[in-house]
């Protein structure tokens, strides 16, 4: 009989996030918020008591807005940094135009790490935007 315990180290993943979900109360309002923020069109999918609006893209990380039992927006807990592309300054005004609020304006992280800003979306979730400029 062979050794049942492996002495090999587990392989460290290249990306630590594969999928994210942002909880919402009003899916239509949240879709309008994020469509305006990014200038995109989200696809809505319903499955039983749950509904999702998918962030478009072909990257290795996907995500959705999710409405259903247990999906409770919050300003506490884990903080998700959304990509603001090159310049966060062009996106920040869109947050307030759709009923969100900025908690921390564009702030430099450290030399060559870009900038970030904190905001609360239309549903009450605290999130961050990150940009290279």
Buried (B, 14 or more C-beta within 10 A) or exposed (E): EEEEEEEEEEEEEEEEEEEBEBBBEEBEBBBBBBBBBBEEEBEBEEEEEEBBBEBEEEEEEBBBBBBBEEBEBEEEEEEBEBBBEEBBBEBBEBBEEBBBEBBEEBEEEEEEEBBBBBBBBBBBBBBBBBBEE
